[in-house]
Amino acid sequence: MDIWFSSIRPVLTMACAALVITGCSSPQQLGSRNSENALRRAAGSPDPLKAIRESMTFATTFDAGLDAEFAKGDAKLYHAPDSKSRMAGVPGLPEGELVKRTEGAGRFGAALEFTQKMKPVVFYQGATNINYAAKDWNGTASFWMRLDPDKDLAPGYCDPVQYVAQTWTDGAMFVEFSKDETPRHFRYAIMGNHKIWNPDNKKWEEIPVADRPMVQVEKPPFNREKWTHVVFTFSHANTGRKDGIGKLYLDGELRGTFTGFNNTLNWNPERSVLNLGLAYVGFLDEVSLFDRALTAQEVQMLHHLPDGLNDLLYRQSPLPFIGPRKWLTKDNTFK
């Protein structure tokens, strides 16, 4: 797969640039028929998305319901009264309208709408969905958010998307909005096992920014009127060495990299989860996970897909190199 993608990387870079130049502001314009045909010709392949699709382990658009359309593991969405009760989680959303699936609010169909800061937690099971590996773990998470952080969020930290397992001190991977700054900073961080990376057990805000395993964007581009695409990648977690790498992309552009940390997360994969909307107020859509760190060119391709995740999930797509076929199955083939 890597050899295949390396061979077409230069032309894909040119093709992605063509997508940006040709497009205006809407996903439909960004994915015009001419640009898609140019991408296929430049790539010299019947399906330049194949490498991305084969790496996907989980994807949900919320268009057809709460369960993920594609999942290597459990596809159900769960909720629990609080973080400590996750192992007793039950399918579906909490009662009331703290968080709801809202038709017509998503990028293309429905989206999850978090209406207020809440104590209950909403999550998908981790395990094979996040593809946790005890040695040399690599991966990517992609999702879209729509909110005004400075107007919509309650005081305190907010983690819209979070990987976590038994306890916080065993390690976590997350994106967060800071609690004190105006405008609120947006961060991507990997906090490994606390005994390894934070043996003095200092509070997060007490550690100098340069010493935290994170990327920080002080003026992020989020607002209520448009969707913002967030992608984070990680490489070399659980190696036992200070060779971990984390990268954060916003709207297809690399906004920062951190490295030189021992990103060891001592997890029981059966207790790992993909938490959504912790203290979040806003819309969340099109969540997808991958079993390797996508390249910058692949992140650009993911960002500019004209029908979003549908172009990976279905063979019913306007992309000419996909064509009218059927559903993606767990073994990443179409039937």
Rosetta blueprint (number, residue, H / E / L):
1 M L
2 D H
3 I H
4 W H
5 F H
6 S H
7 S H
8 I H
9 R H
10 P H
11 V H
12 L H
13 T H
14 M H
15 A H
16 C H
17 A H
18 A H
19 L H
20 V H
21 I H
22 T H
23 G L
24 C L
25 S L
26 S L
27 P H
28 Q H
29 Q H
30 L H
31 G L
32 S L
33 R H
34 N H
35 S H
36 E H
37 N H
38 A H
39 L H
40 R H
41 R H
42 A H
43 A H
44 G L
45 S L
46 P L
47 D L
48 P L
49 L L
50 K H
51 A H
52 I H
53 R H
54 E H
55 S H
56 M E
57 T E
58 F E
59 A E
60 T E
61 T L
62 F L
63 D L
64 A L
65 G L
66 L L
67 D L
68 A L
69 E L
70 F E
71 A E
72 K L
73 G L
74 D L
75 A L
76 K L
77 L E
78 Y E
79 H E
80 A E
81 P L
82 D L
83 S H
84 K H
85 S H
86 R H
87 M H
88 A H
89 G L
90 V E
91 P E
92 G L
93 L L
94 P L
95 E L
96 G L
97 E L
98 L L
99 V E
100 K E
101 R E
102 T E
103 E L
104 G L
105 A L
106 G L
107 R L
108 F L
109 G L
110 A L
111 A E
112 L E
113 E E
114 F E
115 T L
116 Q L
117 K L
118 M L
119 K L
120 P L
121 V E
122 V E
123 F E
124 Y E
125 Q E
126 G L
127 A L
128 T L
129 N L
130 I L
131 N L
132 Y L
133 A L
134 A L
135 K L
136 D L
137 W E
138 N E
139 G E
140 T E
141 A E
142 S E
143 F E
144 W E
145 M E
146 R E
147 L L
148 D L
149 P H
150 D H
151 K H
152 D H
153 L L
154 A L
155 P L
156 G L
157 Y L
158 C E
159 D E
160 P E
161 V E
162 Q E
163 Y E
164 V E
165 A L
166 Q L
167 T L
168 W H
169 T H
170 D H
171 G L
172 A E
173 M E
174 F E
175 V E
176 E E
177 F E
178 S L
179 K L
180 D L
181 E L
182 T L
183 P L
184 R L
185 H L
186 F E
187 R E
188 Y E
189 A E
190 I E
191 M E
192 G L
193 N L
194 H H
195 K H
196 I H
197 W H
198 N L
199 P L
200 D L
201 N L
202 K L
203 K L
204 W H
205 E H
206 E H
207 I L
208 P L
209 V H
210 A H
211 D H
212 R L
213 P L
214 M E
215 V E
216 Q E
217 V E
218 E L
219 K L
220 P L
221 P L
222 F L
223 N E
224 R L
225 E L
226 K E
227 W L
228 T E
229 H E
230 V E
231 V E
232 F E
233 T E
234 F E
235 S E
236 H E
237 A E
238 N L
239 T L
240 G L
241 R L
242 K L
243 D L
244 G E
245 I E
246 G E
247 K E
248 L E
249 Y E
250 L E
251 D L
252 G L
253 E E
254 L E
255 R E
256 G E
257 T E
258 F E
259 T E
260 G E
261 F E
262 N L
263 N L
264 T L
265 L L
266 N L
267 W L
268 N L
269 P H
270 E H
271 R H
272 S L
273 V E
274 L E
275 N E
276 L E
277 G E
278 L E
279 A L
280 Y L
281 V L
282 G E
283 F E
284 L E
285 D E
286 E E
287 V E
288 S E
289 L E
290 F E
291 D L
292 R L
293 A L
294 L L
295 T L
296 A H
297 Q H
298 E H
299 V H
300 Q H
301 M H
302 L H
303 H H
304 H L
305 L L
306 P L
307 D L
308 G L
309 L L
310 N H
311 D H
312 L H
313 L H
314 Y E
315 R L
316 Q L
317 S L
318 P L
319 L L
320 P L
321 F L
322 I L
323 G L
324 P L
325 R L
326 K L
327 W E
328 L E
329 T L
330 K L
331 D L
332 N L
333 T L
334 F E
335 K L
